[in-house]
Amino acid sequence: MAKLLVGAALGLGGATIGVPLALGAIGFTAAGITAGSVAAGMMSSAAAAGGGGVAAGSLVAVLQSVGAAGLSAAATASSTAGGTLLAAVLL
């Protein structure tokens, strides 16, 4: 039981802290895409491939959405469940 609680805590922490930190580090922030960042390069490539615009639902659009607003409740729950399962297998 302790393994499952540790896994759940790790999964929840990863979803609520780790994902936003990682996205912010590469340039997907609440204020928008940071100039000169990895995210800016991705956006530039996506725009060039898309004829000047970034398509809704594309990887860049989804990552920016998560960077700006965080993960949805469903994604957070899924990450928590994944952490629980991983801990049950590894610990």
C-alpha positions in Angstrom: 0.0 0.0 0.0 2.9 2.4 0.8 4.3 1.8 -2.7 1.0 2.9 -4.3 0.8 6.0 -2.1 4.4 6.9 -3.1 3.7 6.3 -6.7 0.5 8.4 -6.6 2.4 11.2 -5.0 5.2 11.1 -7.6 2.6 11.0 -10.4 0.7 13.9 -9.0 3.9 15.9 -8.4 5.1 15.2 -11.9 1.8 16.4 -13.4 1.4 19.5 -11.3 5.0 20.6 -10.9 7.3 18.7 -13.3 5.4 19.2 -16.5 4.9 23.0 -16.1 8.5 23.4 -15.1 9.8 21.4 -18.0 7.6 23.3 -20.5 8.6 26.6 -19.1 12.3 25.6 -19.3 11.9 25.1 -23.1 9.9 28.3 -23.6 6.2 27.4 -23.3 5.0 29.9 -20.6 1.8 31.5 -19.3 3.0 34.7 -21.0 3.4 33.0 -24.4 6.4 31.5 -26.2 9.7 32.8 -25.1 11.8 34.5 -27.9 14.9 32.5 -28.8 13.8 29.3 -27.0 13.3 25.8 -28.2 9.6 26.5 -28.3 10.2 29.5 -30.6 12.1 27.3 -32.9 9.3 24.7 -32.9 6.7 27.4 -33.6 8.8 28.8 -36.4 9.1 25.4 -38.0 5.4 24.6 -37.6 4.4 28.0 -39.1 6.7 27.5 -42.1 5.3 24.1 -42.7 1.8 25.3 -42.3 2.0 28.2 -44.7 2.5 30.9 -42.0 0.2 29.7 -39.2 0.4 27.1 -36.5 -2.5 24.6 -36.8 -4.9 24.2 -33.9 -4.3 20.9 -32.3 -0.7 20.6 -33.4 2.1 19.7 -31.0 3.2 23.3 -30.6 -0.4 24.5 -30.0 -1.0 21.7 -27.4 2.3 22.4 -25.6 1.6 26.1 -25.5 -1.9 25.5 -24.1 -0.4 23.3 -21.3 2.3 25.8 -20.7 -0.2 28.6 -20.3 -2.9 26.8 -18.4 -1.4 23.6 -16.9 -2.7 20.1 -17.4 -6.4 19.3 -17.3 -7.9 17.4 -14.4 -8.0 14.3 -16.6 -4.3 14.5 -17.6 -3.4 15.1 -13.9 -5.4 12.0 -12.9 -3.9 10.0 -15.6 -0.4 11.0 -14.5 -1.2 10.1 -10.9 -2.5 6.7 -12.0 0.6 6.1 -14.1 2.9 7.0 -11.2 1.0 4.6 -9.0 1.3 1.8 -11.5 5.0 2.4 -12.1 5.7 2.4 -8.3 3.8 -0.8 -7.9 6.0 -2.4 -10.6 9.3 -0.9 -9.6 9.3 -0.6 -5.8 
